[in-house]
Amino acid sequence: MAEDRTAKVRALLDAVRAEGRTALTAPEGKVIADAYGIAVPGEELARDVDEAVACAARLGGPVVMKIVSPDILHKTDAGGVVVGVEGAADVRAAFRRIVENARAYAPDARIEGVQVQELLPQGQEVIVGAVTDPTFGKVVAFGLGGVLVEVLKDVTFRLAPVDAGEALSMLDSIRSAEILTGVRGRAGVDRWAVAEQIRRVSELVTDFPEIAEVDLNPVIATPGGAVAADIRVILSTEEPRERRRYSREEILTSMRRLMQPRSVAVIGASNESGKIGNSVMRNLVDGGFAGEIHPVNPKADDILGRKAYKSVTDVPGEVDVAVFAIPARFVASALEEVGRKRIPNAVLIPSGFAETGEHELQEEIVAIAERHGIRLLGPNIYGYYSTWQDLCATFCTPYDVKGGVALTSQSGGIGMAILGFARTTKTGVSAIVGLGNKSDLDEDDLLTWFGEDPHTECIAMHLEDLKDGRAFVEAARATVPKKPVVVLKAGRTAAGAKAAGSHTGALAGDDAVYDDILRQAGVIRAPGLNDMLEYARALPVLPAPQGDNVVIITGAGGSGVLLSDAVTDNGLSLMEIPPDLDAAFREFIPPFGAAGNPVDITGGEPPSTYEATIRLGLEDPRIHALVLGYWHTIVTPPMVFAELTARVVAEFRERGISKPVVASLAGDVEVEEACQYLFEHGVVAYPYTTERPVAVLGAKYRWARAAGLMGGAS
């Protein structure tokens, strides 16, 4: 059966391409729909007026009539659609009007006739489609359809193919999902039938990579089914370029030698202060790297007290990494020598490649590297830091605070912002890696490594694009169950597919697809650079939540309201406090305070009130996370609050009760020191903001759901 349908569609697509066409006509679309079980109305092609009358009579009842032309994609724009035609006279008039309109719209268009289609009952109009995304390949889309589809843009995307469960989840992922279940006495749609349309379209584009876009718009969804009133299929004009892929074992083997090298060669090492080759050498030596450091410079015998070699091929023994600090024009020949030496990794600091328009030069070094089995990091990067190896292979400032956060960036400037943030906040890092032009090594290679690295607890990545979105999703799905992955995707406002041939293509702007598919992969997307860094710093501090019930305990009513807003904004659930718990909180707060949620203990309370209510929040198993709002008073100074909170949280963790606790501190400058103290003692705390601590808590919840720790998807 499957072979029969693919053979039928293959023959049709080959015939269309042989004619030099990329757009299928409506009757050709119906052949594909029938082959893949995509429900469409009964229809026939009428080549003249008399045939149209006969077709309408056979279909019975009112019909829809549409122009059929391989040269007219948007039939409505051409005046080529008439709805609700009934009776021979009306059919004749509609046929003539449609053809006349089409000829006026596109005088040279080939007109094959008019499609006469059974009129579907009224129902909810939705769109089902698929596009070929440059990053993620075949992507299937679902949303509200009809004439307003590009205005509403209420659409969600998934990687194709999707199974039945994933297709059903798409119906719940649009903003207007409630409409599909029935509102104002209107019956809900047949969800299974809609999901089947999605699944079958995803199968079609997976089986035939040359199909660039599919558009079912509108699909009329009713309580009794879902039928596509119109199907549009567009073929690609280009063959997809295959990217070289490496196995997981190959990636881990080369990455291990990159991140845990025993021997490093610096090509272009220099004694001259101010040169990149001198800075890299100084950082390696002064950073305390315990492995071998081999300077390579044909004009020097000794660099920073180490023997220099004329060529990397002269270096004795095995070398794990060659760091390049020479101009771009010399890289290719030096890379050949690295290949002859069988060095597995080349770190290319130089700029002057694809980023400046020198694409051929970059392609040349990639070809050399592939021929010799070298993995390339860069070019156009600041280098990289592997702190647990005391390795600082960069010309930028050194950094040696070891910790559990791995940070990567596509941009050098962002890399230095990462460095400054890490130093200011005392964030320990396992690695900081520049990716630059990503001629070879990219985010999925690093994710694969950091997912296995025992020193790394959280991975944060700044990226402008992904070379291979599917490889990234695969690596993310393998990593997320073990540790959080935070992504800052730049270019959120970039224009999407402007020249799309379908509604689906027009809707599939870069960011809309990235947003849905990164969420599908379990990645936490950060809205900005500081958010990414704060998530990376804070997520390893917080234990994973065990349930949805969030309770706010605050010393200031105003903070409580803002914290409540933040909880809702971040998709979290304020717990409905049961009567017994409400009474228990009231035992500790003054009569003019307010129990409920937030629990408002008022601002003039002594430390004992804060401590008692926090203890109760941690003790009660129905509460899963605490948000604390502190207000600076002389009665309870900031450091007193910080120390008591840290002490109580630590005590409960020793008893095996670990709940995420975040805090917002409002007050004079002393609250800054108190926040730092809390952070160092397992409580994520921020001064002067109610939004940030709750955003971090929301990120932790999103990861816990994606990692399967809470029994639900994000």
N, C-alpha and C positions, 0 to 999 in steps of 0.2 A: 504493500500500500504506500509506504513512505517513498519507496523507489519510484513507483508510478507517478506520484505527485511531483517529485523533484525532476523526473525526466520531462514531464509536461511543461513545467515552468522553465527548465533549462532550454528546451526547444524554442519557447516563446521569446525568452530574453535574447537568445542568440539571433533570432530573426529580427528583433527590434534593433539590436546593435549593428547587424549587417546592413540595415537601412540607414545607419548613421544617426539614429535617434537616441535620445536619452529619456524622453518622457513617454510613458505608455498611455494609450487611449483608454477610455472608460471600459469598452468591451474587453480589451486586453487585461485591464485590472480585474475584471470579473472572472476571467479564466484563472488568474492567480488566487483570487479570493476563494473560488470554488475548490481549487486544489488543496488549499490549506484550511478549509473549513471556516473561513472568515465569513460570517453571516452578512449577506447583502440582499436587497430586495430583488424580486423577479424583474427582469428587464430584457429588452430586445433592441437591436439596431435597425433603424428604419433609414433606408437610403433615399426614399422619396416620400411624397405626401401620402400616397395611397398605402404604402407599407406602414407608415405611422398610424393611419386610421385602423388598419388591420391589427397591428401590435396592441394598440390601446384597447381594442375590442376583446382580444384574447386575454389581456391582463384584467380587464373588468374594473369598473369604478374609476374614480379620478386618477390621473397619472401625473408624473413629473417628466418634463422633456428637457433634454440637455444637448448642447452641441457636442459633436465628436470630431475632434481635430488634434492631430499630433503636435500642432503648432500653437494651440491655445491652452495654456495651463490653467489659467484662472477664468473659468467659464462664466461666473457671475459678473466679473468685471467687463466681460465682452457682451453682456446682455444675452448670454446664451443659455439661460435657465428660465423655465416657466413652470410654476407649481400649481397643482390643482386643476389640470385640464380635463374636461369631461365632454363627451359627445363629438361626433365626427367633424362638425363645423369648427368647433373650438380647436380640435387637434390640427386641422388643416391651417387655421390662422396662426396657431402657435408655431408650427413647423416653419412657415414662411417667415415669420417675424424673427425667429431664432437665427435662421440662415442669413437673413438680411443684416441683422445686427453683427453677426460674426464677420461677414464680408466687410462691413464698414469699420469694424475694430481692427481687423488684420487682413487687408486686401489680398495678400499673397498666401494666406493660410490654406493648407489642404483641408478640405471639409469632407469627411467620410460619411456623414449623415447625422441623424439625431437619435439619441438614446431615449427610448420610451421606458419609463421605470414606474413600477408600482408605487403609489403614494403611501408612505409609512404613517402609522397613527402618531398622534402627538405624544411627546414624551420628553424626558430630560436630554438635552443635547450635550454630548461629551466628545472629546477628541482622543483618539488613540493613534499613535504614530511611532516612527522610529527614524533616527538620523545617524549619520556616521560622524562621530565627534573626532576631531583631530588628535585629542589626547586619549580618550577612552574607547574609541572604536564604536561598535554598534551599541546604541543607547535607545531604549524604548521609553516613550512618553505617554502620560495620561493627564487629562485635565478637563475643565469645563469647555465645551465646544460651541459650535455655531458661529454666527457672525461676530460675536464679541470676544472670540478666543484671544486675539492679539491685544485687545484692550485690557481684559481681565488678567491675562497671563497667570492664571491659577493652574499651574502645571507642575508635575513631579516627574523625575527621571530615575531610571535604573539601568544597570548594565544588562545587555541582552546576552544570552537568553534568560528569561525569568521563569521560575516554576509557578504553579498555581497559587501557592501561599504568598509568594512575593508579589504576584500580580494583584491579589486581593489587598495586600498591604498598601498598594499604590492608591486605592480608592479612599483610604483613610488619611493619606498624606497631603491632600490638597487642603487649602484653607476652607473651601466650601464643602467639605466632606459631608456635613450634616444634610445638605440638600439631597444627597443620594439615598439617605435613609427615610426620607419623607418628611415634609414640613407643612404646617397649616392644613392638616387633613389629607394631604396628598400622599398616595402610596409610595413606598420606596421602590427603587429600581431592582432588577434581578442582578445582584452583585456578581454571582457566579458567571452569568452570561457576559457581563462587561469584562471581568477578569480573563475569561477565555479569549475574548477579542485581543486583549493585550498579549496574552501568552502566545497566541498563534502568530501575531505580527512579529513577536520577538524570535520565534522559530524561523519564520520566513527569512528575515534579514541575517540570521546566523547561518542558515543554509546557503544563502546567496550573497557573498560579500560585495558583489558588484552593484547591489541595490543600495543606492546612497540615501534615499529617503522614502518613507511610506507615510501616507496621510489618510486616515479614516476620519473625515470631518464633514458633517457631524455623524456621530454614531447616535442613533435614537434609542435611548435606554428606557424601558418600561418595566412594570412589574412582571411582564411575561417574557422578556428577552432583551437583546441588544443587537441592532442591525445597523450596518454602516450604509448611510445614504449615498456616500461618495467615497471612492478609493482612488488615490493618486499615488503612482509609483514612479520614481525618478532614478535613473541609473547613473553610476559614477562615470566620469570621463578619465579618471586616472587609476592606475594600478597602485594599490597600497604598498608602501615601501617597508620591507621586512627589517626589523631591528635585530641585531645579533643578541641572542639570549644566553645567559649563563645559568647553570644549575645552582641550587641552593648550596651544595657542597663546594662548588667552584667559587662562589661568592664568599663563603665563610673562610675558605683557605686563603684567598688573596687578601681579604679584609683583615684577617688575623695578622698577616705579615705587615700590613700597612699600619694597623693600630697598636701592634705589639712587636715592633721591629727589634732585632738584635744589632743591626748594622745599617747605617744611613750614609749615603754619599750626597754631597752638596755640589752640584755642577754649576760652576760660576762662583764658587767661594772666593772671598776677597779679604785682604788685610786692610783695605781702604775704608775708613769710616764713612758712613753715609750711603754706601752701596748696599743693595738688597742682599747680595751674597755675603756681605760682612754681617749684616743684621741677623740673617738666618743662622750663620755659624755661631755668633755670640749667644743667641737664644738657646741653641742646642747645648753649647758648652756650659753657659751660666745656669741653664735650667736643671742641670744635674743629670742629664740623660746618661744612663749607665752603660748603654751599648757602645758600639764603635762608631766614630764620626770620621768620615773620610772626605776632606776637601779635594775638589777637582778643579784645577786651573793650570793650563799649559804654561803660564808665565810665572808661576811661583813654585818655590821648593818647600815653603813652610807657611802655614796659615794658622794663626792663633796657637802656635806651639805644636801643631800637628802636621805630619808629613803630607804634602800636597802631591797629587798625581796629575800627569799630563792628560790622561784619558781615564774614563771610568773603567775601561777594560784593564787598566794597570792595577786597580785596587785588588789586594789579596783577599781570598775567601769569598763567601757568599754575601751579597748585599740584598736587603729586603726592600729598601726604598731609595729612589733617586729623586732628590729635590732639585728642581731646575730654577736657577736664578740668572738666566742669560737672556739676551734679546730674542724675540720671537723668530727672527730669520735664522738663528742658529739651532733652534730646537730640533728640527727634523734630523739633522746629521748626528747630533748628540744622542737622540732617541734610538737611532740605529745601533750606536755603540752600547746603549743600555740593553737593547735586545740581544746583542751578541754576548753580553755579560750574563744574560738570563736573569735580570732583575725584574721581579714581578709587578712592581708599582712605580709609577712616575708621577710626582707631584709638580704640576706645571704652574708656577707663580706668574710667569710673564703674560702680559696683555699683548694685543696686536693680532688677534685671531678673528673669529667670527663676529665678535662684538664690535669690531671696527670695519666690518665688511670683507675681511680676509677669509672667506669661506673655504677657498681652495687650500690655503695653508693649513687650516684646521682639518680638512678632510685628508690631507697628506699625512699628518701626524697620527690621525685615527687609523689610517690604513697601515702605517708602520707598526703601530701598537698591536693591531689585530694579527698582523703577520708574525709578530714575535711573542704573542701571548702576554703583553703588558697591559695592566689596567691603568687608565689615566684618571687622575684627579685634577680637574681644571679643564683648560687653562683659565687665566685671568682670575686668580684667587689670592687670598692673603696667606694661604697655607693651612696648617691645622695644628691642633693641640690634643695630645692624648695624655691627660694629667696623671693617670695612674702609672704611666711609664716615665714620668718626668720629661715628656717629649714636647718641645715647643718648636715646631718646624714652621716658623713664620717670620716675617720681617716686622711684625707689629709688636705691641708691648707684651711682655711675658705674663703668664697667668698660671698659678700653681696650686689653687685651692681645690683639693680633691673632693668629689662628691658624687651624687647619683644622677645628675642632669646632663644629658647629651644635647648639644645645641648645634644646628646647622643653618647655614644661610647661603643663598645664591649670590648675595651682594656683599662686597667688602665693607661698605659703610655700615650695613646692618650688622655684620659680624663684629665690628668694633663697638656698636651700641650694645650688643650682647655682652661683650667683654666688660664694658663699663658698668652695666647693670649687675653683672655677676659679682664684680668687686664691691660695689656700693652696698649690695644687699647681703654680701657674704654667702652667696649661693655657691655651693661646691659643685663642680662639674666633672663629668667623666671624660668629656671631649667637646671641642668646638671645631667644626669643620667647614671650610669654605668650599662651595661647589662651582661657582663661576659659570662658565659656558656649558658645563656638563657634557663634554665631548664623549665621555664614556661613563664613569662612575656617577651615579645619581642617587636620589632619595631612596629608591627601593633597595639598592645595595647597602646603604647605610642603615636602613630600617632592619634589614635582615641581620646585620651584624649587631646592632644595638639591642635587638630583641633577644639575642643570646648572651650578650655581655653581662656578666654578673655584677659589674660595677655600675651599670646603668639602671635607674629606676623609672625614669621618665624621659621621653624624647620630644624635643620641640624643633620644628622646622619652618624656616621662612623660605617660601618658594614663589617664583613668578610664573612658573609653568611646570608641567610634568612631561618628560619625554615619552613615557609609556605608562599611561594611567592604569591600565590593567595590571601591570607588574607591581605598581605601587599599592593598588588595592589588595592584591594577593599577599604582599609583604605586610601590609597593615593588618589584615585579618589574622595573620599568623602571630603578630606582635601584640595586638590589643588585649587578648585574654590574659597576657602576662604583665603588661605595663601600659600606662597611658601614652598616646601619641597626640601631640598638639601641633596644629598646622596654622600658619599665617599665610594665606594665599593672597598675594598682591594682585592688583588689577581687577578688583571686584566690579569696577564701573566700566570696564572695557566693553565696547560695542560687540555684539555677538555676530551671528551669521546674517550679514546684511543682504547677501545675494541668494538667500535660500529659495528653493523652488516650491516649498510647501509651508503650511502654517506651522507644522512641527519644527521645521528647520529654522523658521524665523523666531520661534520661541526658545530654541536651544542656544541661547547666549552662553558664552563660556562659563560665567559665574553660576548660572542656574544649574547647569549640569554638575560643575564642581561641587556645589553646595550639597546637592542630594546624594551624590555618589561618595563624597567624603563621609557624610553621615552614615550612609549604607555600610561603609567600611569600618565604622566605629571610631573614626578620627574625631577629635575635638577641634572644632574650627575656632580660632581666636579672631575677634573683630579688628584688633590692632596690635602693633608691635609690643607695647607695654603689657597688653593683656596676655599675649603669648608668653612673655617672660615671666609674668606673675603666675600664670597657670603652671608653667614648668617648675618654678620655685616652690609653689604651694602644694601641688597635687601629691608629691611624695610625703609631705608632712601629715596629710589627713588620712585616717583609716577609711576604708570603704564603708559606706552606709549599708545597713541591713534592711532598711525599709523606707517608706516615703514620708513618715511623720516628722515634720520640722516644727520646732518650738522656738519662739523668740522670747528671750528674757531681757528686758531693757530697763535702764534707769531713767529714760527720757521718753515721754509719750511721742514727741515729734520724731525721734529716731525710730520708734516702733512702727509708725505709719510708713516711713520711707523703707524700712527693712521689710515690711509686709509687701509693699509694692515690688521690691527687688525679688522677693521670693516668688511672686507670681510671674514677673518678667522672665525669670530663669527657669520656668517650667517646673517649679517645686511645689509641694503641697503643704500648706499650713495645717497642722493637726487640729481637728475638732476636739477640744479638751473635754473628756468625760467628767461627769459631776464629781466623782471621788477624787480625781486628780486636781480638779478646780479647787475643791475644798482643801486639799493638801497644800497647794500653792498659797491659798489665802491665810494659812497658818503663819506664814513668814512675812507677809507684806502688810503695810499699814492699811487701815480702813479706807483711806482716800486713794490707795493704789487700785489697780485693776487686774483681776485674774483674767481668764480667757486666754486668747492667743492673738497678739503678744501679751505676755505676763509683764505688767508695768509695776515695778517695785518702787517707783518714784526716785527722784534724784538725791534726796537728803539721807538716804539709808546708809547705815554703817557696813563695814566689810562683811559682817556676819550674815546680813540679808542676802548679799550677792552669793556668799558661799552656800547658804542653806538652799537657795533656789537652784543653783547650779547642781548641787548634789542631788536634789530631787529629779532634775532633768536627766542626769546620768543614771540614776538608780532605776527609774521606771522603764521597764522593757518596751512599753508601747511608744516611747519617744525614740526616734532614730537619729536625729541630728539637732544640734543646738546652735542658734544664732544669738550672740550676746551683743547688747547695745550698752556701752558704758558712757557715762557722763561725768566729766572731771569735777570733783568737789574736794574740798579740804577734808571732809568727813571720811571719804574713801579716795585717797590719792591714787594716781595712775599706777605706780609701781606696786602699791599694796594690792590693787585689783589684779594686776598681772601675776604677782607671786601667788596669790590665793587661788586664782584660776588654774595656773600651771600645776600647783600642788594637788588640787582636787582631781584634775584630769589625769595626772600621773598615778595617783592613788587608785583610781578606778581601772586604769589600764593594767596596773599590777594585779588587780583582781580579775582580769580578763574581760573587762567591759570597755570596749573601744568604740566610741562614737565620734564622728566628725564634729569638731567645735570650731566655729569661726567667730570673730569679734570685730565690731566697729567701735573705735574709740574717738569720742568727741571731747576736745579740751585744749588746754594750752600745750606748749611744745613738749612738755614732759611725756605726753602720750606717745611720741615717736619712739622714745627709749622703751616704753612699756610694750609697744607692738613688737619691737625687735626681740625683746625678752620672751614674749609669748611665742613668736615664731620658732625661736630656738628650743622651746619646750613643748612643741607639738600642737600649738593652737595658732591657726592662721588668723592674723590680726592686722588691721590697717587703720591709720589715723585719718580723720577728716573725710571719710567716705562711708556711706551705707551701701553703695552699689558693689564695690569691689569684693568684699568678703563673701557676699552672697553669690556673685558671679563665679568665684572660685568654687564655692560649694556646688553650684549648678554644674560646673565642668566635671567635678568629681562624680556627681550623680550620673552624668551622661556616660562617663567612662565605665562606671560600675554596671550600668545597664548593658552597654555594648560588650563588656567582658563577660556577661552572663552571671554576674554576682547577685542580681536582684530579681531574676526570673522574668525579665521583660526586655524588649529591644528599645533602643533609644529612638 
